[in-house]
Amino acid sequence: MSDELDPDDHLATIETARLWLSVPPASQAARVLVFDQRNREHLAPWAPPRPAPLDTIAAWRERLLVDRQKARDGTAFLWRLRAMNDRDGAVLGTVSITRIERGPLERGSLGASVDLDHQGHGLVQEAIDGVLDYCANTLRLRFIEAGHAPQNLRSASTLRRLGFVPYGYARDYLHVGGRLQDHVLLQYDLRARRR
Ligand SMILES: CC(C)(COP(=O)(O)OP(=O)(O)OC[C@H]1O[C@@H](n2cnc3c(N)ncnc32)[C@H](O)[C@@H]1OP(=O)(O)O)[C@@H](O)C(=O)NCCC(=O)NCCS
């Protein structure tokens, strides 16, 4: 679908005290590109290899169209965080739920990042809290999995504060930051959040 036919910015929106989350339309590609470029170095240690470079607005337009389709299909949600009082402003971070499985598992995998100048203000924690509610009550999933490299202490404390519980340790689990890295595996039971 072209962005001309799909211009609205209200797909899978979530509101929290300070943030507005959406799976943005392709018209937001320039803002997403700015976030990506500003944070490339900051996120590099935890970034997966990219099959194709995402260095242009055109490339991001294509990617956002794909992301929107995944959200409509219910297979993955790639939210961008913006300030509640500046919904058309800069992207401040990302939260994603990918690898959604139905059937006996009813699960999804969590990912998150925040702009380098916005770390340490609890924004990611706030956004993930909203996403967990969405997963429990809109997507009706049963649990969310997450993982972090053992040395990623910021990620570890965000996940622990939210109530994620470690259940395993996987050697050479994910190719991030240019090499295979061990990961601590955690999960969050959504049933207590169901309304
Ligand atoms: C991991 C990452 C998302 C965490 O970001 P963050 O801003 O530190 O996370 P939180 O939203 O949980 O914020 C917690 C911090 O905000 C502080 N804070 C300030 N105001 C707060 C509030 N109102 N509520 C909660 N925490 C608040 C907390 O004290 C804490 O500070 P500390 O880390 O110095 O102890 C970020 O470091 C990042 O983008 N890292 C690179 C990508 C990455 O590692 N992703 C995860 C891969 S598994």
The ligand as an SDF file (V2000), in Angstrom:
LIG
                    3D

 48 50  0  0  0  0  0  0  0  0999 V2000
   18.3360   -0.0170   27.6310 C   0  0  0  0  0  0  0  0  0  0  0  0
   17.7870    1.3960   27.4740 C   0  0  0  0  0  0  0  0  0  0  0  0
   16.5640    1.3130   26.5530 C   0  0  0  0  0  0  0  0  0  0  0  0
   17.3860    1.9080   28.8630 C   0  0  0  0  0  0  0  0  0  0  0  0
   17.0680    3.2910   28.8030 O   0  0  0  0  0  0  0  0  0  0  0  0
   16.8430    4.1060   30.1510 P   0  0  0  0  0  0  0  0  0  0  0  0
   16.3930    5.4440   29.8280 O   0  0  0  0  0  0  0  0  0  0  0  0
   18.0560    3.9560   31.0130 O   0  0  0  0  0  0  0  0  0  0  0  0
   15.7150    3.2260   30.8160 O   0  0  0  0  0  0  0  0  0  0  0  0
   14.5020    3.5420   31.7700 P   0  0  0  0  0  0  0  0  0  0  0  0
   13.3840    4.1230   31.0250 O   0  0  0  0  0  0  0  0  0  0  0  0
   14.2410    2.2530   32.5080 O   0  0  0  0  0  0  0  0  0  0  0  0
   15.0400    4.6350   32.7560 O   0  0  0  0  0  0  0  0  0  0  0  0
   15.6560    4.2530   33.9690 C   0  0  0  0  0  0  0  0  0  0  0  0
   16.5090    5.3590   34.4820 C   0  0  0  0  0  0  0  0  0  0  0  0
   15.7560    6.5710   34.5260 O   0  0  0  0  0  0  0  0  0  0  0  0
   15.7500    7.0700   35.8830 C   0  0  0  0  0  0  0  0  0  0  0  0
   14.4620    7.7790   36.0450 N   0  0  0  0  0  0  0  0  0  0  0  0
   14.3450    9.1110   36.0780 C   0  0  0  0  0  0  0  0  0  0  0  0
   13.0450    9.4420   36.1680 N   0  0  0  0  0  0  0  0  0  0  0  0
   12.3430    8.2880   36.2070 C   0  0  0  0  0  0  0  0  0  0  0  0
   10.9570    7.9820   36.2930 C   0  0  0  0  0  0  0  0  0  0  0  0
   10.0260    8.9400   36.3360 N   0  0  0  0  0  0  0  0  0  0  0  0
   10.5750    6.6790   36.2890 N   0  0  0  0  0  0  0  0  0  0  0  0
   11.5010    5.6880   36.2410 C   0  0  0  0  0  0  0  0  0  0  0  0
   12.8410    5.9260   36.1320 N   0  0  0  0  0  0  0  0  0  0  0  0
   13.2470    7.2300   36.1280 C   0  0  0  0  0  0  0  0  0  0  0  0
   15.9640    5.8420   36.7310 C   0  0  0  0  0  0  0  0  0  0  0  0
   16.4920    6.1820   37.9920 O   0  0  0  0  0  0  0  0  0  0  0  0
   16.9800    5.0960   35.8880 C   0  0  0  0  0  0  0  0  0  0  0  0
   18.2320    5.7210   36.0130 O   0  0  0  0  0  0  0  0  0  0  0  0
   19.5900    4.8320   36.1440 P   0  0  0  0  0  0  0  0  0  0  0  0
   19.6710    4.0070   34.8680 O   0  0  0  0  0  0  0  0  0  0  0  0
   20.6570    5.8490   36.2400 O   0  0  0  0  0  0  0  0  0  0  0  0
   19.3690    3.9630   37.3350 O   0  0  0  0  0  0  0  0  0  0  0  0
   18.8200    2.3900   26.8790 C   0  0  0  0  0  0  0  0  0  0  0  0
   19.9720    2.3960   27.6810 O   0  0  0  0  0  0  0  0  0  0  0  0
   19.2250    2.0720   25.4400 C   0  0  0  0  0  0  0  0  0  0  0  0
   18.6130    2.5720   24.4790 O   0  0  0  0  0  0  0  0  0  0  0  0
   20.2700    1.2440   25.2980 N   0  0  0  0  0  0  0  0  0  0  0  0
   20.7350    0.8280   23.9900 C   0  0  0  0  0  0  0  0  0  0  0  0
   19.7620   -0.1510   23.3280 C   0  0  0  0  0  0  0  0  0  0  0  0
   19.5240   -1.3620   24.2070 C   0  0  0  0  0  0  0  0  0  0  0  0
   20.3800   -1.7790   24.9620 O   0  0  0  0  0  0  0  0  0  0  0  0
   18.3270   -1.9320   24.0720 N   0  0  0  0  0  0  0  0  0  0  0  0
   17.9710   -3.1140   24.8120 C   0  0  0  0  0  0  0  0  0  0  0  0
   18.5440   -4.2990   24.1500 C   0  0  0  0  0  0  0  0  0  0  0  0
   18.1170   -5.7700   25.0520 S   0  0  0  0  0  0  0  0  0  0  0  0
  1  2  1  0
  2  3  1  0
  2  4  1  0
  2 36  1  0
  4  5  1  0
  5  6  1  0
  6  7  2  0
  6  8  1  0
  6  9  1  0
  9 10  1  0
 10 11  2  0
 10 12  1  0
 10 13  1  0
 13 14  1  0
 14 15  1  0
 15 16  1  0
 15 30  1  0
 16 17  1  0
 17 18  1  0
 17 28  1  0
 18 19  1  0
 18 27  1  0
 19 20  2  0
 20 21  1  0
 21 22  1  0
 21 27  2  0
 22 23  1  0
 22 24  2  0
 24 25  1  0
 25 26  2  0
 26 27  1  0
 28 29  1  0
 28 30  1  0
 30 31  1  0
 31 32  1  0
 32 33  2  0
 32 34  1  0
 32 35  1  0
 36 37  1  0
 36 38  1  0
 38 39  2  0
 38 40  1  0
 40 41  1  0
 41 42  1  0
 42 43  1  0
 43 44  2  0
 43 45  1  0
 45 46  1  0
 46 47  1  0
 47 48  1  0
M  END
$$$$
